[in-house]
Amino acid sequence: SYVVTQPPSVSVAPGQTATITCGGNNIGSKSVHWYQLRPGQAPKLVISYDNDRPSGIPERISGSNFGNTATLTISRVEARDEADYFCQFWDSSADLPVFGGGTKLTVL
Amino acid sequence: EVELVQSGGGLAQPGGTLRLSCAASNFDFSDSAMGWVRQAPGKGLEWVSAISARGRATFHAVSVEGRFTISRDNSKSTLSLEMNRLRVEDTAMYYCVRGELSTVIKVFLSWGQGTLVTVSS
């Protein structure tokens, strides 16, 4: 089965830039989506199809996907960005969706 | 704004049964594939089940195949998950999700607030 890797945790000071990666063999050939999970709130799609922002998601949240790494970038980090972030893509060989293990973003 | 309001869940014994429901509003329910995703305590997200827009095709993760049944009632804009022969490892927060397409869910556009299922003796 396809192996996808996310760092368990990322820490960043307010106002700085957070980078969360999602690694996998030639993941750049897949469409990667990102979800934000905050305690007590419904999960939210923050980036779809590598770099599209759904309505209501601020421009300081962006995505990219090249080679073996997809990346979620959050600029000018705020306290409200503290959450777990999961990457996800469609595994066409198995015909099912696959999630990364998740990354906990801590705002210092 | 899309709303997915979940109900059901709770505590069940191993081997028991629970039913989850999800009431959808503010989008064309009958045009969207729907499904369920879960998160066990301290673990990551796991896709569980999906159903096509008309309900003609259903899909289940290997871990729940033969025990869980997903269904929908388009006349009432509701989604259900019947969970039988529950195991301790089914303990998780379960989320109702909406897909972008009518056939399969390749991206999870909207999520419910979650409902906790605990399987314990």
Interface residues (C-beta under 8 A of the other chain):
Chain A: S31 H33 Y35 L37 Q41 A42 P43 K44 L45 S48 Y49 P54 F86 Q88 W90 D95 L96 P97 V98 F99 G100 G101 G102
Chain B: L4 Q39 G44 L45 E46 W47 F59 A61 Y95 V104 I105 K106 V107 F108 L109 S110 W111 G112 Q113 G114
